[in-house]
Amino acid sequence: MSKNRDSSPNGANSIAATSRWMAAARARESERTDRLFCDPLAAVLAGPEGFGWLRDMEAAAGSDVPGRYPVIRTRFFDDFLLDACQRLGVRQVVLAAAGLDARAFRLQWPARTRLFEIDLPAVLNAKEDTIGKAGARPNCKRLTVAVDLQEATWPEALLACGYRPQRPSVWLIEGLLYYLARPAVHALLEQVRSLTAVDSLLGLDLMNRGLFFSPPAWPMQAALARRGAPGRFGTNTPETLLAAHGFDADVTQPGEDGANFGRWPRPFVPRAMPGLPRSFLVRAARHS
């Protein structure tokens, strides 16, 4: 599901623009001697626009959290996807609204892994051009599905590319649901449920409702809105959201064990304390 297209020269929509910000954060992390991952494509995929986004978001937030959160999220879901493939033997990976994700190129996938990247044609075409100029080669069978996730027929495009819904799969919806209206979030999750076999896995990130009512978060939300990417969706109960679509969810907050990696700058605050803005990293398994 993608937001309204903007008028940028590469035809990318506003979600693609936020993905440049994420790529800039990955590029900065990749320069560290104690880096959590190495993404050689991140800087060229981010471009000047991505580094400008990163600077602006950190300035709006008054901290470097907008650069740290993508790094933690990236490593968290790297581990999730590789565990599904290496330990559990899953060989179908689906990245919904893949944007500028470079996992097909930088992670070491088991043999016979098929990785499907879904996004708008303009987004994927711009990405292919950049990757082609860099001479990068994927470490798996990479298949791109150029389709708008707002169209009801997008599952047909995925099936036409060779995805097999009766086989186990692992999905990732990263950096997307916050920007969607509530009905669109439920529609997307229901479509994923219909395309997955029992015991298939789903990773996603979510924000809570408190984010929209927290004055410290308002400057960053305003900055996103000015750039055409306002936040729309949040939930305080990711477990309930996922259960409604047939998934059992394990929810982790940045800063908790398993989602810190020495990068989260704030003390961890348990979910029992109300009224605070929170982000959730979710690993879920389809049970029905």
HUSULFEN-V699799 format. One line per field, one symbol per residue. phi: phi as a letter, one per 30 degrees, with the letter a starting at -180 (. if undefined). A space follows every 10 residues. Layout:
phi = ???
This chain:
phi = .bdedccded iddddddddd eddddddddd dddcedabbd ddddddiedd ddeddddddd diacedcded dddedededd dddddddcid bccbcdhdhc ecddccccdd eidcccccad eddddddddd ddddidbdca dcbccdaddd ddceeddddd djdcddcebb cbccibdecc deeddddddd ddedcbdeid cbcacbccde edcceddded ddddddcibd dbbabdbedd edddcibccc cbcejdeibb hicddcddce ddddicdbbb cccbbdca
